[in-house]
Amino acid sequence: MLVYLDANIVQYCADYQDYIFGDSSKTPIGKPRFKKELSALRRLIEIERLGDWVFASSPKLVSELYAGRPTICQTKVYDLLQQYYGASGWDEAFLIDAEEIVRIEGSLKTLLLRSDDRRHLAEAIALNASWFLTNDAGIVRACKGRDLPIRVARPSECIEEISLGLFLR
């Protein structure tokens, strides 16, 4: 199973890695909704160790991550994501074809998403991802109830379904 993390989620993983990757039990300070999503990301990392799945690193995602002048800490996490994804072999099994992305993007225009968000979602679909995780409420709302070949949710909204899938194997 492939999970596509939106750029904001990957950045949270970099900025709060001590908490998300389980090195610290201290919850970062923030709004309750933010704490909930960070805790869900931590749980996803724990679950990932039990499952057979991969976190995606698409060209659009990598481009967006590095465009924001990342810190050294963020760069290390972004590099690890790319290495992990490359080692998984997923990038060779599901090559990104520019024409296919354009076709998929066109089919997503009815969602009325920003073009960058549409591109991320199109790449996730082209990569045959099962999940597209984001904290962007607009993306989640636009995709809710739509017949898409991918599930779009906040990290906290997917934990139960992903956990259940592991136990049904």
N, C-alpha and C positions, 0 to 999 in steps of 0.2 A: 504494500500500500504506500502511496506517495502522498505526503502532506505538503501543501504549498503555504508557506507563511508569508503574509504580506510584509512589506518593508518595515512597517511600524512594529510588528511583532518581533522581527529579527533584531531590530534596534533595542527593544526591551530586553531581549535575551543577552545582548552585549552589555547594556547599561546595568542590568541587575543580575548578572551571571552568578554571583556568589549565592544569591537566594534561589534563583531558578534551577541551577544545577545542583542544589542541595548542600553546598559548602557552608551555608549559614542558615540558621533557623529563624533569624530575626527578619520579620516582614518589613519590607521597605515602607517608609512613610509615604502616604499619599491618600487620595480619595478612596472611599470604600470600593467603588467600581473598579478602580485601577488595581487595588490590592487583590480583589477577586480574580481579575484576569492574570495577574502575576502568579497567584497561587495555582490557577488552572494551568499555566505554562509549566510550572514546577511539576505538577501532577502528570502532564503530558510527557515530560522528560523521563519521569519514573516509569510510566507505562511503556514508553518507547523501548526501554531496555528489555521488556518482556516480549515485545512484538517483533514482527518482521516488516519494518517499514522505514521509509526514507523521508528526509526533509529536502524539498526541492531547492535548487539554486539556478534559476533561469537567467538568461542574459538581461532581461528587463529588471529583474530584482537586483542583480549584482550592480548594474549600472546605477540604479537609484540609490543603493546603499552607499556606494563610493562617491556619488555626486555631492553628498552633503558634508564633505570634509570630515570624515570620521576621525575619532580619537584613536590613539594607538590601541587601546583596549578594544574598541569596536572593530578596528581593522583585523585584529587577531581572531575575533569571533567570526567575522565575515569570511576570512581566509579558511578557517576551520570548516565552515558550512560548505564552501566550495570544494574543499578536499574530501570531505565526507560524502558529498553528493557524487563527485567524480569517481570515488572508490566504489560506490554502490553499483555502478554500471548502468544506472537508470538513464543517464544522459546519452548513452550509446543505444539503448533499447528504444528510446522515444526521442528521436532527433527533432529539433524545432525547425520547421519549414516556414519561411517567411510568408509564403502564399497562403499556407494553412492558417497562420495567425491572423492574417488580414481577413480571411473568410470567416473565421470564428468571431473576430472583433465585430464584423458587420452584423453577424447574427445576434450579438449582444447589445446592439444600439437601442433596442426597445427598453433596456433596463435604465436608460438615461443616466449612466455613470460618466464620470470624467474620463477623458481618453486614456490617461495613465492607469486608472483603475480597471478600465475595460481591457487594456493591454495585459495587465497582470492576470486578470481572470482568463483571458484568451490563452495565455501561455500555460496557465495551470491546466486548462482543459486539454490543450494540445499535448501536454506531458502525461495525460491520463491520470491526473491527480484525483484522489478520492475526496480530499478536503481542501478548502481554501479558507484559511483562518486569518481573521482581521479584527481589529478593534474599531474599525470604521463603521459606525451605526448605519450610515447611508448605504454602504455596499450591502450589508446584511439585510436591511429593509428592502432594497431594490430587488434582491434575489429571493426573498422569502415567498414561498408559494409558487415559484417558477419551476418549470420542468427543465432543469439544467442537468448536465451529465456530471455534476460535481456538487458536493454539499458545501454551502457557504455559511460560516458561523463565527462567533467569537470563541476564543479558546474555552471559556467556561461553559459554552453551550454544546460542546462536542465530547466532553469527558465521558459522560455516561454511555453514549453510543459507541465510542471507541473502546471503552473498557468492556462493554458487553460483547463486542466483536471478538476481543481477545479470548474471552471465556467460552465462546461458542466454537472456537477452532477445534 
